[in-house]
């Protein structure tokens, strides 16, 4: 495998795989602080594709720099709120010719799907911040119970948030310049039951298009139709999760940028409790439907299908 540095991240050749030692947290406890060495990965991993589709996975990172990890509780050091295994679940994306952008650092370090000014995405509802201070269950991340101050937040934003978004912006611009349109799929997963954020059980497939503002309406409806046909799964279009910062900021259908977020329940493809194991049988059952959704994004990007949909 040959990897080259690019835009402060890793640009890899097709078919290459990144094996972070910290992905082992999904099967083994987090190492003692005394055993940790700061062999930090780059802020992101990037693969350039050949089709007008970019797959963004901003919450799959597990790396926490030792200086930050030393301040975390034992629970937080297991990074339980990671979007586990999405690189494996979406491994077919490269076969479709999609570009792929993956985070390496945990959302506990900085949340790549939050605005740089830390404004709430869901005013009046529970949500998480740019540099969270609570787990999804509402327990403190830090041993001292304090939040990250403004100076440290600015440093984290510059070190890890900005490089990811610069690469995302650059790739979307490249895709639109080459194909006339750029399609963005922002992939997420979450536990199906989280009383802090929603009542009861979350639908399995939560499609977000910023209430129809981030992509052509007919594209959102087409993806919803595919999701509604998945046996044994529930779905909703613009329900509790309508799309985070990435979907809302980069989705500009009138300018040729169409963005869709999918928030999946983790029980659709993995175990939702430690050690968060991947369940191949479940994953294999849902993958053909995910592939159809991404196929619909690619097909929509074809000139013959764009028509008057506001793609240009």
WOTARA-V477885 format. One record per backbone hydrogen bond with DSSP energy under -1.0 kcal/mol. CO is the residue of the C=O (numbers start at 1). NH is the residue of the N-H. If there is no record, write none. Layout:
BEGIN
((CO:NH) (CO:NH))
END
This chain:
BEGIN
((4:11) (6:9) (8:43) (9:6) (10:46) (11:4) (13:16) (20:23) (21:24) (22:25) (23:26) (24:27) (24:28) (32:35) (33:36) (37:39) (38:40) (43:104) (44:10) (45:102) (46:12) (47:100) (51:53) (52:183) (53:99) (54:185) (55:101) (56:187) (57:103) (59:83) (63:106) (65:68) (65:69) (66:70) (68:71) (69:72) (71:143) (73:77) (75:78) (76:79) (79:82) (82:84) (83:86) (85:89) (86:90) (88:91) (90:93) (92:96) (93:98) (94:97) (97:50) (97:51) (99:55) (100:47) (101:57) (102:45) (104:62) (104:63) (106:109) (106:110) (111:114) (113:245) (115:118) (122:125) (130:111) (133:141) (135:138) (139:135) (141:73) (142:145) (149:153) (150:154) (151:155) (152:156) (153:157) (154:158) (155:159) (156:160) (156:161) (157:162) (160:164) (161:165) (162:166) (163:167) (164:168) (165:169) (166:170) (167:171) (168:172) (169:173) (170:174) (171:175) (172:176) (173:177) (174:178) (175:179) (176:180) (182:258) (183:54) (184:260) (185:56) (186:262) (188:264) (190:266) (192:202) (194:197) (194:198) (204:265) (205:236) (206:263) (207:238) (208:261) (209:214) (210:213) (214:259) (216:219) (216:220) (217:221) (218:222) (219:223) (220:224) (221:225) (222:226) (223:227) (224:228) (227:230) (230:233) (234:205) (236:207) (242:210) (244:248) (245:249) (246:250) (247:251) (252:255) (252:257) (253:256) (256:182) (257:252) (258:184) (260:186) (261:208) (262:188) (263:206) (264:190) (265:268) (266:269) (266:270) (269:279) (273:276) (277:271) (279:283) (280:284) (281:285) (282:286) (283:287) (286:290) (287:291) (288:292) (289:293) (290:294) (291:295) (292:296) (293:297) (294:298) (295:299) (296:300) (297:301) (299:302) (302:305) (302:306) (303:307) (306:309))
END
